[in-house]
Amino acid sequence: MENQIIKIGSKVSIVHRLALTDDSEVDSSTVQDPFIFTVGDGALFPALEELILGLSVEAEESFIIAAEYGFGAVDSTQIHSIPMDTFEQQFEDTAEIAAGVVIYFESPAGDEVPATIVSVEGSEVMVDFNHPLAGRDLKFEVKVISIED
């Protein structure tokens, strides 16, 4: 039997670790709870899919993904000043509104959109709608557990 390799449409089971380049873990899976997906279904961003194409079962690899191929560069047009009273409806205690806190807004389509509070200045809150990993290089470690066509 020919050794299977990952290609578009393959159902793949992997153990992975996604981290920042300082080794701070962002996401991971284990042999007991692997990450299972179909290549091309959008579960992984395109750069990660490209990196695993051609790997076979038991392959172990480690990659560095530059920010522009991961979650993209920081887009300054995605940082907005929002009046504090907008948050008073969402938070019982406005003391919870502080730099670094991730909050969720509802998009016009009804989706939840995460945003990070950058700063609180008087009655204005600076909010960053970029993905929290935008502008960050990532380390992706993967071991292929199984491949199904």
Backbone as JSON Lines, residues from 0, in Angstrom:
{"i":0,"aa":"M","n":[0.84,-1.19,0.0],"ca":[0.0,0.0,0.0],"c":[0.88,1.25,0.0]}
{"i":1,"aa":"E","n":[0.53,2.17,-0.86],"ca":[1.31,3.4,-0.99],"c":[1.11,4.28,0.24]}
{"i":2,"aa":"N","n":[2.18,4.94,0.67],"ca":[2.11,5.85,1.82],"c":[1.26,7.06,1.45]}
{"i":3,"aa":"Q","n":[0.19,7.31,2.21],"ca":[-0.68,8.44,1.94],"c":[0.0,9.75,2.31]}
{"i":4,"aa":"I","n":[-0.31,10.77,1.52],"ca":[0.18,12.1,1.82],"c":[-1.0,13.06,1.89]}
{"i":5,"aa":"I","n":[-0.8,14.14,2.6],"ca":[-1.86,15.15,2.73],"c":[-1.99,15.92,1.43]}
{"i":6,"aa":"K","n":[-3.24,16.02,0.97],"ca":[-3.55,16.82,-0.21],"c":[-4.89,17.5,0.02]}
{"i":7,"aa":"I","n":[-5.27,18.41,-0.87],"ca":[-6.56,19.1,-0.75],"c":[-7.65,18.03,-0.72]}
{"i":8,"aa":"G","n":[-8.55,18.16,0.25],"ca":[-9.65,17.21,0.4],"c":[-9.37,16.08,1.37]}
{"i":9,"aa":"S","n":[-8.11,15.91,1.8],"ca":[-7.78,14.86,2.77],"c":[-8.39,15.2,4.12]}
{"i":10,"aa":"K","n":[-8.94,14.16,4.79],"ca":[-9.36,14.33,6.18],"c":[-8.14,13.97,7.01]}
{"i":11,"aa":"V","n":[-7.68,14.92,7.83],"ca":[-6.42,14.79,8.53],"c":[-6.63,14.89,10.04]}
{"i":12,"aa":"S","n":[-5.91,14.07,10.76],"ca":[-5.89,14.13,12.22],"c":[-4.46,14.45,12.62]}
{"i":13,"aa":"I","n":[-4.3,15.55,13.38],"ca":[-2.96,15.98,13.78],"c":[-2.91,16.3,15.28]}
{"i":14,"aa":"V","n":[-1.7,16.24,15.8],"ca":[-1.38,16.82,17.1],"c":[-0.59,18.07,16.74]}
{"i":15,"aa":"H","n":[-0.98,19.2,17.31],"ca":[-0.29,20.44,16.93],"c":[-0.06,21.33,18.14]}
{"i":16,"aa":"R","n":[0.81,22.28,17.93],"ca":[1.05,23.34,18.92],"c":[1.3,24.61,18.13]}
{"i":17,"aa":"L","n":[0.51,25.64,18.43],"ca":[0.67,26.95,17.82],"c":[1.13,27.89,18.93]}
{"i":18,"aa":"A","n":[2.24,28.58,18.7],"ca":[2.8,29.45,19.73],"c":[3.35,30.71,19.09]}
{"i":19,"aa":"L","n":[3.54,31.72,19.93],"ca":[4.26,32.91,19.48],"c":[5.73,32.54,19.42]}
{"i":20,"aa":"T","n":[6.53,33.37,18.8],"ca":[7.95,33.03,18.67],"c":[8.68,33.09,20.01]}
{"i":21,"aa":"D","n":[8.06,33.69,21.04],"ca":[8.65,33.65,22.38],"c":[8.25,32.38,23.12]}
{"i":22,"aa":"D","n":[7.57,31.47,22.43],"ca":[7.13,30.16,22.9],"c":[5.86,30.21,23.76]}
{"i":23,"aa":"S","n":[5.17,31.36,23.84],"ca":[3.89,31.43,24.53],"c":[2.86,30.68,23.7]}
{"i":24,"aa":"E","n":[2.26,29.66,24.3],"ca":[1.32,28.81,23.57],"c":[0.01,29.54,23.3]}
{"i":25,"aa":"V","n":[-0.48,29.38,22.07],"ca":[-1.73,29.98,21.64],"c":[-2.82,28.9,21.56]}
{"i":26,"aa":"D","n":[-2.46,27.73,21.04],"ca":[-3.42,26.65,20.85],"c":[-2.65,25.35,20.72]}
{"i":27,"aa":"S","n":[-3.31,24.24,21.1],"ca":[-2.65,22.94,20.94],"c":[-3.69,21.83,20.97]}
{"i":28,"aa":"S","n":[-3.27,20.67,20.55],"ca":[-4.09,19.47,20.64],"c":[-3.2,18.33,21.1]}
{"i":29,"aa":"T","n":[-3.82,17.2,21.45],"ca":[-3.07,16.05,21.97],"c":[-3.45,14.8,21.19]}
{"i":30,"aa":"V","n":[-2.72,13.73,21.41],"ca":[-3.05,12.45,20.78],"c":[-4.44,12.01,21.24]}
{"i":31,"aa":"Q","n":[-4.77,12.25,22.51],"ca":[-6.07,11.86,23.04],"c":[-7.2,12.75,22.49]}
{"i":32,"aa":"D","n":[-6.87,13.96,22.11],"ca":[-7.86,14.9,21.58],"c":[-7.24,15.64,20.39]}
{"i":33,"aa":"P","n":[-7.05,14.92,19.27],"ca":[-6.38,15.53,18.12],"c":[-7.26,16.56,17.41]}
{"i":34,"aa":"F","n":[-6.63,17.36,16.59],"ca":[-7.34,18.31,15.75],"c":[-7.64,17.58,14.45]}
{"i":35,"aa":"I","n":[-8.92,17.47,14.1],"ca":[-9.33,16.74,12.9],"c":[-10.03,17.73,11.97]}
{"i":36,"aa":"F","n":[-9.62,17.75,10.71],"ca":[-10.19,18.68,9.75],"c":[-9.99,18.14,8.34]}
{"i":37,"aa":"T","n":[-10.65,18.75,7.39],"ca":[-10.48,18.41,5.98],"c":[-9.69,19.55,5.34]}
{"i":38,"aa":"V","n":[-8.6,19.22,4.68],"ca":[-7.76,20.25,4.04],"c":[-8.59,20.97,2.99]}
{"i":39,"aa":"G","n":[-8.64,22.29,3.12],"ca":[-9.41,23.11,2.19],"c":[-10.74,23.57,2.75]}
{"i":40,"aa":"D","n":[-11.11,23.1,3.97],"ca":[-12.41,23.49,4.53],"c":[-12.37,24.8,5.31]}
{"i":41,"aa":"G","n":[-11.2,25.43,5.4],"ca":[-11.09,26.7,6.08],"c":[-10.78,26.6,7.57]}
{"i":42,"aa":"A","n":[-10.61,25.38,8.09],"ca":[-10.31,25.22,9.52],"c":[-8.92,25.76,9.85]}
{"i":43,"aa":"L","n":[-8.0,25.68,8.9],"ca":[-6.66,26.25,9.06],"c":[-6.52,27.4,8.08]}
{"i":44,"aa":"F","n":[-5.76,28.41,8.45],"ca":[-5.57,29.47,7.47],"c":[-4.65,28.95,6.36]}
{"i":45,"aa":"P","n":[-4.76,29.53,5.16],"ca":[-4.09,28.98,3.97],"c":[-2.59,28.69,4.13]}
{"i":46,"aa":"A","n":[-1.86,29.55,4.83],"ca":[-0.42,29.33,4.98],"c":[-0.13,28.02,5.7]}
{"i":47,"aa":"L","n":[-0.94,27.68,6.73],"ca":[-0.73,26.41,7.44],"c":[-1.07,25.23,6.56]}
{"i":48,"aa":"E","n":[-2.15,25.34,5.8],"ca":[-2.52,24.26,4.89],"c":[-1.4,23.99,3.88]}
{"i":49,"aa":"E","n":[-0.83,25.06,3.34],"ca":[0.26,24.9,2.37],"c":[1.45,24.18,2.99]}
{"i":50,"aa":"L","n":[1.74,24.48,4.25],"ca":[2.89,23.88,4.91],"c":[2.73,22.38,5.14]}
{"i":51,"aa":"I","n":[1.49,21.92,5.36],"ca":[1.31,20.49,5.65],"c":[1.02,19.66,4.41]}
{"i":52,"aa":"L","n":[0.74,20.31,3.27],"ca":[0.52,19.53,2.04],"c":[1.75,18.69,1.74]}
{"i":53,"aa":"G","n":[1.54,17.42,1.43],"ca":[2.65,16.53,1.1],"c":[3.21,15.77,2.28]}
{"i":54,"aa":"L","n":[2.81,16.13,3.52],"ca":[3.28,15.37,4.68],"c":[2.57,14.02,4.73]}
{"i":55,"aa":"S","n":[3.22,13.03,5.34],"ca":[2.64,11.7,5.47],"c":[2.41,11.37,6.95]}
{"i":56,"aa":"V","n":[1.73,10.26,7.2],"ca":[1.45,9.83,8.57],"c":[2.77,9.68,9.33]}
{"i":57,"aa":"E","n":[2.78,10.13,10.57],"ca":[3.92,10.13,11.49],"c":[4.93,11.25,11.22]}
{"i":58,"aa":"A","n":[4.71,12.03,10.16],"ca":[5.62,13.16,9.9],"c":[5.5,14.16,11.05]}
{"i":59,"aa":"E","n":[6.64,14.71,11.45],"ca":[6.7,15.75,12.48],"c":[7.49,16.92,11.91]}
{"i":60,"aa":"E","n":[6.9,18.1,11.96],"ca":[7.54,19.29,11.41],"c":[7.32,20.48,12.33]}
{"i":61,"aa":"S","n":[8.18,21.47,12.18],"ca":[8.05,22.72,12.91],"c":[8.29,23.85,11.92]}
{"i":62,"aa":"F","n":[7.42,24.84,11.93],"ca":[7.49,25.94,10.97],"c":[7.37,27.28,11.69]}
{"i":63,"aa":"I","n":[7.97,28.31,11.12],"ca":[7.75,29.68,11.56],"c":[6.9,30.34,10.48]}
{"i":64,"aa":"I","n":[5.8,30.96,10.9],"ca":[4.9,31.63,9.97],"c":[5.0,33.13,10.21]}
{"i":65,"aa":"A","n":[5.44,33.85,9.19],"ca":[5.53,35.32,9.3],"c":[4.13,35.89,9.45]}
{"i":66,"aa":"A","n":[4.01,36.98,10.19],"ca":[2.72,37.6,10.49],"c":[1.84,37.79,9.26]}
{"i":67,"aa":"E","n":[2.44,38.24,8.17],"ca":[1.63,38.52,6.98],"c":[0.99,37.27,6.38]}
{"i":68,"aa":"Y","n":[1.52,36.09,6.69],"ca":[0.94,34.85,6.19],"c":[0.04,34.18,7.24]}
{"i":69,"aa":"G","n":[0.06,34.7,8.45],"ca":[-0.79,34.17,9.51],"c":[-2.05,35.0,9.64]}
{"i":70,"aa":"F","n":[-2.07,35.86,10.63],"ca":[-3.25,36.67,10.89],"c":[-3.11,38.08,10.33]}
{"i":71,"aa":"G","n":[-2.07,38.29,9.53],"ca":[-1.89,39.56,8.85],"c":[-1.21,40.62,9.7]}
{"i":72,"aa":"A","n":[-0.91,41.7,9.05],"ca":[-0.29,42.85,9.72],"c":[-1.37,43.61,10.49]}
{"i":73,"aa":"V","n":[-0.95,44.39,11.46],"ca":[-1.88,45.24,12.19],"c":[-2.37,46.34,11.23]}
{"i":74,"aa":"D","n":[-3.67,46.5,11.16],"ca":[-4.29,47.51,10.3],"c":[-4.78,48.66,11.18]}
{"i":75,"aa":"S","n":[-4.12,49.8,11.09],"ca":[-4.45,50.93,11.97],"c":[-5.88,51.43,11.76]}
{"i":76,"aa":"T","n":[-6.48,51.14,10.62],"ca":[-7.87,51.57,10.4],"c":[-8.86,50.73,11.2]}
{"i":77,"aa":"Q","n":[-8.37,49.67,11.86],"ca":[-9.22,48.82,12.67],"c":[-9.17,49.2,14.16]}
{"i":78,"aa":"I","n":[-8.54,50.33,14.47],"ca":[-8.48,50.82,15.84],"c":[-9.39,52.05,15.93]}
{"i":79,"aa":"H","n":[-10.39,51.97,16.84],"ca":[-11.42,53.0,16.9],"c":[-11.62,53.53,18.32]}
{"i":80,"aa":"S","n":[-12.02,54.77,18.38],"ca":[-12.4,55.4,19.65],"c":[-13.91,55.25,19.79]}
{"i":81,"aa":"I","n":[-14.35,54.66,20.91],"ca":[-15.77,54.4,21.15],"c":[-16.15,55.04,22.49]}
{"i":82,"aa":"P","n":[-17.29,55.72,22.55],"ca":[-17.71,56.35,23.81],"c":[-17.91,55.3,24.92]}
{"i":83,"aa":"M","n":[-17.5,55.67,26.13],"ca":[-17.61,54.78,27.29],"c":[-19.05,54.31,27.5]}
{"i":84,"aa":"D","n":[-20.03,55.16,27.24],"ca":[-21.41,54.76,27.5],"c":[-21.86,53.58,26.65]}
{"i":85,"aa":"T","n":[-21.17,53.31,25.55],"ca":[-21.46,52.12,24.75],"c":[-21.19,50.85,25.57]}
{"i":86,"aa":"F","n":[-20.19,50.91,26.45],"ca":[-19.78,49.76,27.24],"c":[-20.59,49.6,28.52]}
{"i":87,"aa":"E","n":[-21.18,50.7,28.97],"ca":[-21.93,50.66,30.22],"c":[-23.12,49.72,30.14]}
{"i":88,"aa":"Q","n":[-23.62,49.47,28.94],"ca":[-24.71,48.51,28.76],"c":[-24.22,47.08,28.86]}
{"i":89,"aa":"Q","n":[-22.97,46.84,28.48],"ca":[-22.4,45.49,28.44],"c":[-21.74,45.09,29.76]}
{"i":90,"aa":"F","n":[-21.2,46.06,30.5],"ca":[-20.47,45.78,31.73],"c":[-21.22,46.35,32.93]}
{"i":91,"aa":"E","n":[-21.4,45.53,33.95],"ca":[-22.02,46.03,35.19],"c":[-21.08,47.01,35.89]}
{"i":92,"aa":"D","n":[-19.79,46.71,35.87],"ca":[-18.79,47.53,36.53],"c":[-17.81,48.05,35.48]}
{"i":93,"aa":"T","n":[-17.82,49.33,35.19],"ca":[-16.95,49.88,34.15],"c":[-15.47,49.78,34.53]}
{"i":94,"aa":"A","n":[-15.16,49.4,35.78],"ca":[-13.76,49.18,36.17],"c":[-13.19,47.97,35.42]}
{"i":95,"aa":"E","n":[-14.08,47.09,34.9],"ca":[-13.64,45.93,34.13],"c":[-13.14,46.34,32.75]}
{"i":96,"aa":"I","n":[-13.43,47.56,32.35],"ca":[-13.01,48.05,31.04],"c":[-11.59,48.58,31.2]}
{"i":97,"aa":"A","n":[-10.62,47.79,30.77],"ca":[-9.22,48.15,30.96],"c":[-8.4,47.65,29.77]}
{"i":98,"aa":"A","n":[-7.25,48.25,29.58],"ca":[-6.34,47.85,28.5],"c":[-6.05,46.36,28.59]}
{"i":99,"aa":"G","n":[-6.12,45.7,27.43],"ca":[-5.82,44.27,27.36],"c":[-7.04,43.38,27.44]}
{"i":100,"aa":"V","n":[-8.17,43.91,27.89],"ca":[-9.39,43.1,27.99],"c":[-9.96,42.87,26.59]}
{"i":101,"aa":"V","n":[-10.32,41.61,26.31],"ca":[-10.95,41.27,25.03],"c":[-12.46,41.27,25.24]}
{"i":102,"aa":"I","n":[-13.15,42.0,24.39],"ca":[-14.6,42.07,24.46],"c":[-15.18,41.65,23.12]}
{"i":103,"aa":"Y","n":[-16.48,41.41,23.08],"ca":[-17.12,40.96,21.85],"c":[-18.23,41.92,21.46]}
{"i":104,"aa":"F","n":[-18.24,42.28,20.19],"ca":[-19.28,43.12,19.62],"c":[-20.06,42.27,18.63]}
{"i":105,"aa":"E","n":[-21.28,42.67,18.35],"ca":[-22.06,41.98,17.34],"c":[-21.93,42.74,16.03]}
{"i":106,"aa":"S","n":[-21.57,42.02,14.97],"ca":[-21.44,42.64,13.66],"c":[-22.84,42.84,13.07]}
{"i":107,"aa":"P","n":[-22.95,43.66,12.02],"ca":[-24.26,43.84,11.38],"c":[-24.86,42.51,10.89]}
{"i":108,"aa":"A","n":[-23.99,41.52,10.59],"ca":[-24.46,40.22,10.13],"c":[-24.86,39.31,11.3]}
{"i":109,"aa":"G","n":[-24.63,39.79,12.54],"ca":[-25.01,38.99,13.7],"c":[-23.9,38.13,14.26]}
{"i":110,"aa":"D","n":[-22.7,38.21,13.66],"ca":[-21.56,37.44,14.16],"c":[-20.93,38.15,15.35]}
{"i":111,"aa":"E","n":[-20.3,37.36,16.24],"ca":[-19.55,37.96,17.34],"c":[-18.15,38.3,16.84]}
{"i":112,"aa":"V","n":[-17.73,39.53,17.08],"ca":[-16.42,40.01,16.64],"c":[-15.61,40.38,17.88]}
{"i":113,"aa":"P","n":[-14.43,39.71,18.07],"ca":[-13.61,40.07,19.22],"c":[-12.86,41.37,18.98]}
{"i":114,"aa":"A","n":[-12.65,42.11,20.05],"ca":[-11.87,43.35,19.99],"c":[-11.11,43.48,21.3]}
{"i":115,"aa":"T","n":[-9.96,44.12,21.24],"ca":[-9.12,44.31,22.42],"c":[-9.11,45.78,22.82]}
{"i":116,"aa":"I","n":[-9.36,46.03,24.1],"ca":[-9.3,47.4,24.59],"c":[-7.82,47.81,24.65]}
{"i":117,"aa":"V","n":[-7.5,48.91,23.99],"ca":[-6.13,49.41,23.95],"c":[-5.9,50.36,25.11]}
{"i":118,"aa":"S","n":[-6.85,51.27,25.33],"ca":[-6.71,52.24,26.42],"c":[-8.07,52.83,26.76]}
{"i":119,"aa":"V","n":[-8.15,53.4,27.95],"ca":[-9.33,54.12,28.4],"c":[-8.87,55.52,28.75]}
{"i":120,"aa":"E","n":[-9.43,56.5,28.06],"ca":[-9.04,57.89,28.27],"c":[-10.28,58.72,28.5]}
{"i":121,"aa":"G","n":[-10.62,58.93,29.77],"ca":[-11.82,59.7,30.11],"c":[-13.08,58.97,29.67]}
{"i":122,"aa":"S","n":[-13.85,59.62,28.8],"ca":[-15.1,59.04,28.34],"c":[-14.94,58.3,27.01]}
{"i":123,"aa":"E","n":[-13.7,58.09,26.58],"ca":[-13.43,57.4,25.32],"c":[-12.61,56.13,25.56]}
{"i":124,"aa":"V","n":[-12.95,55.09,24.81],"ca":[-12.24,53.81,24.91],"c":[-11.65,53.51,23.53]}
{"i":125,"aa":"M","n":[-10.34,53.31,23.48],"ca":[-9.69,52.93,22.21],"c":[-9.78,51.41,22.09]}
{"i":126,"aa":"V","n":[-10.36,50.94,20.98],"ca":[-10.62,49.52,20.78],"c":[-9.98,49.06,19.48]}
{"i":127,"aa":"D","n":[-9.26,47.94,19.55],"ca":[-8.56,47.37,18.4],"c":[-9.33,46.17,17.89]}
{"i":128,"aa":"F","n":[-9.86,46.27,16.66],"ca":[-10.62,45.19,16.05],"c":[-9.76,44.24,15.22]}
{"i":129,"aa":"N","n":[-8.44,44.44,15.21],"ca":[-7.54,43.5,14.55],"c":[-7.6,42.17,15.31]}
{"i":130,"aa":"H","n":[-7.31,41.08,14.63],"ca":[-7.21,39.79,15.32],"c":[-6.12,39.93,16.38]}
{"i":131,"aa":"P","n":[-6.3,39.34,17.57],"ca":[-5.28,39.46,18.62],"c":[-3.89,38.98,18.2]}
{"i":132,"aa":"L","n":[-3.81,38.13,17.19],"ca":[-2.51,37.64,16.73],"c":[-1.99,38.39,15.5]}
{"i":133,"aa":"A","n":[-2.71,39.42,15.06],"ca":[-2.24,40.22,13.92],"c":[-0.9,40.85,14.27]}
{"i":134,"aa":"G","n":[0.0,40.85,13.31],"ca":[1.31,41.44,13.5],"c":[2.29,40.55,14.25]}
{"i":135,"aa":"R","n":[1.89,39.33,14.56],"ca":[2.75,38.43,15.34],"c":[3.2,37.25,14.48]}
{"i":136,"aa":"D","n":[4.5,36.97,14.5],"ca":[5.02,35.75,13.88],"c":[4.64,34.58,14.77]}
{"i":137,"aa":"L","n":[4.4,33.42,14.16],"ca":[3.94,32.25,14.89],"c":[4.84,31.04,14.64]}
{"i":138,"aa":"K","n":[4.86,30.15,15.62],"ca":[5.56,28.88,15.48],"c":[4.48,27.79,15.44]}
{"i":139,"aa":"F","n":[4.54,26.93,14.42],"ca":[3.57,25.86,14.25],"c":[4.31,24.52,14.26]}
{"i":140,"aa":"E","n":[3.99,23.69,15.25],"ca":[4.57,22.36,15.34],"c":[3.46,21.35,15.09]}
{"i":141,"aa":"V","n":[3.72,20.35,14.28],"ca":[2.67,19.42,13.9],"c":[3.21,17.99,13.8]}
{"i":142,"aa":"K","n":[2.38,17.02,14.2],"ca":[2.65,15.61,13.97],"c":[1.38,15.04,13.35]}
{"i":143,"aa":"V","n":[1.53,14.4,12.2],"ca":[0.39,13.83,11.49],"c":[0.05,12.47,12.09]}
{"i":144,"aa":"I","n":[-1.2,12.31,12.53],"ca":[-1.66,11.06,13.14],"c":[-2.3,10.16,12.1]}
{"i":145,"aa":"S","n":[-3.21,10.72,11.28],"ca":[-3.86,9.91,10.24],"c":[-4.28,10.78,9.08]}
{"i":146,"aa":"I","n":[-4.44,10.12,7.93],"ca":[-4.88,10.79,6.7],"c":[-5.91,9.88,6.03]}
{"i":147,"aa":"E","n":[-7.05,10.45,5.66],"ca":[-8.06,9.69,4.91],"c":[-8.37,10.48,3.65]}
{"i":148,"aa":"D","n":[-8.53,9.78,2.54],"ca":[-8.9,10.45,1.29],"c":[-10.41,10.55,1.18]}
